[in-house]
Amino acid sequence: MRFFALFIIVSFLLPARALAGETPPACQQDNAIAVVKSDYRFTYFCSSSHGCDFKARPPSPLNADERDDKNLAWVVTASVIGGYDSKGQPQFMPEGAAFALVSTECKIENTLGPNGPLHTAEYFLDDVGGKEFALYPGIAYRSNVDPKYSAKSLDALEQMVSQLPADARIHWIPAQRNSYKKPLLFGSEANLTEFWKFCFLHKVKLEIAPPSCKKESECTAFCKDAGKGTTCLTDGVAACERGSCTCSLTCK
């Protein structure tokens, strides 16, 4: 009877695979956490000043999807740390957690964040008068920027972009434009053309905010030559919508 009671307790604590007599996964717990920590989606998700707390658990025998997935080794949780209490213990953000399903081969098979699967990493290009830039994770300005994100030349900026994952997006609100409202990168439109090409070759999407406006006539120059090519009219039709210039093209 004593042995039977002990067996019940141990059976409750062990994961489903152990009960079935299967060998432990080749992917160890520390390796699974390391894989998730280094994944660009979680690097972006945990980019707040305090980062994330990472923990891993084996598949739960109480969860049918986890129990039946023979390739699943670990469920890794990344909890965003909002701060620390008086005893130095982390305090977690409400709904600030993301999960990764890690296979027996130590590969992330799926992710789940507060709003669904974690998507492409997003970065913000912080523009100081068109002459100095900072590129950091996020989609908005930061009041304090770590010097490691600073780029004082086009070469330095391109070096930072070369380290970004494929399909990353860069958001930029230009601080300096020419008389045609075209953005200037390090004081030059030619630099921007070069940077566009560099981003394209590295499969990084550069999204530039349109110039602000109060009336349609302010956007005419911005739309000039917007439709270069054989299928669209050369100039776009300018409009001022919600304080920003837009261009619509007439194409075949």
Sequence and secondary structure as in RCSB ss.txt:
>XXXX:A:sequence
MRFFALFIIVSFLLPARALAGETPPACQQDNAIAVVKSDYRFTYFCSSSHGCDFKARPPSPLNADERDDKNLAWV
VTASVIGGYDSKGQPQFMPEGAAFALVSTECKIENTLGPNGPLHTAEYFLDDVGGKEFALYPGIAYRSNVDPKYS
AKSLDALEQMVSQLPADARIHWIPAQRNSYKKPLLFGSEANLTEFWKFCFLHKVKLEIAPPSCKKESECTAFCKD
AGKGTTCLTDGVAACERGSCTCSLTCK
>XXXX:A:secstr
 HHHHHHHHHHHHS HHHHTT    SS HHHHHHHHHHSHHHHHHT STT EEEEEE   TT HHHHH TTEEEE
EEEEEEEEE TTS EEEEEEEEEEEEEETTS EEEEEBTTBS    EEEEEEETTTEEEEEESSS  SS  GGGE
E SHHHHHHHHTTS TT EEEE  S B TT  B BTTBHHHHHHHHHHHHHTT EEEE   B SSGGGGTTTTTT
TT SSSB SS EEEEETTEEEEE  B 
